Amino acid sequence: MTHDTPLSPRPLRHLADVHRRVLTAAQLRAHGVSPAELAERCGPDGPWRELLPRVILLHSGPPTGEERLHAALLYAARQGVPAQPTAQGPQRPQYPDAVLTGPAALALHGFSATPPPDALNRVDVLVSRQRRPRSLGYVRVVRTSEPPEPQQVAGLPVAPVARALADAVAEPTDTETVRRLLTEAVRGGHGEPAALLRELVRARLLHRPHVADAVDAVFAEGRPAAEDRLYRMVREYGLPDPVWNVELRLPGGPHLGGLDAYWPDHAVAVELDTRVSRQDDGAVWSRYAGKREHLERLGITVVYLTPRKLRDCPEQQATVVRTALMASADREPSVYVVVRPR
């Protein structure tokens, strides 16, 4: 057999290009390549090489980023019967119980804060906890009891952004790297800050210093967008103009708290609820509830609006605020408070 010998009676033309360049040993056997032929072609002078155990790169040059991702999935996937072409055409390549996560997944989602696939030193692949593939070479196998529903990106199974982000920052890294990833996730519209941080809570990462130190950046990026939606809601739905970003005090007395919007003539306040469900959320919620109860004892109605509701149903939120303003005529007047810029 020479290196120009046809590959098999069942040629690989039906596969997509990258899937023609990286195959498992089982797939090659299904195409008629014998173990002896495979060993010869993967020899020192052969045109192929074994990129990972049982995963063959069908050329002798360095693998592309796409080939490395495809090979990592093939290596970690649960081995089954190789897919064969059908009368309707080729089947989509399958990677049972293998999902890209971490920096590789973020790169496929379009993050610029992670290296492109061909520059990644490591490719993380999620598998179920019951399985035992081991990390090897550039592939890090991450076992999980909570596998995510994968998204298809460039034909590959990829963890959703929030999960990929949590897996990317789980390993020891510097705060600045975490901050860049979180900031890009918010600025790029990949998800609401609360949803991203809920995933960090699920992964029990918020008490790690390099993650905790970066959390404030998420709020810094997420709050301006929520404030902008609040401004637009007031303007577009014809609400009277409030005073913006103020703090209240009793005359000569204590600070009562900051508010995002306040209507002094109606004693109605709006505060953006940008809380995240942390493990110590009980204390955070107690502060919110205590502040609200204190203001309402003084005759001030407090309306809490979330960034998600402002985004998804602004008209409904405008109705909530309008109802509170209208109801102020039927309430006892509030105590006098001092309103100052925040």
Beta strands, then each sheet from edge to edge (+ up, - down):
strand 1: 22-24
strand 2: 49-52
strand 3: 55-57
strand 4: 99-101
strand 5: 123-128
strand 6: 139-144
strand 7: 151-153
strand 8: 156-158
strand 9: 243-249
strand 10: 255-263
strand 11: 268-272
strand 12: 301-305
strand 13: 338-341
sheet 1: 1+ 3- 2+
sheet 2: 4+ 5- 6-
sheet 3: 7+ 8-
sheet 4: 12+ 11+ 10- 9+ 13-
end
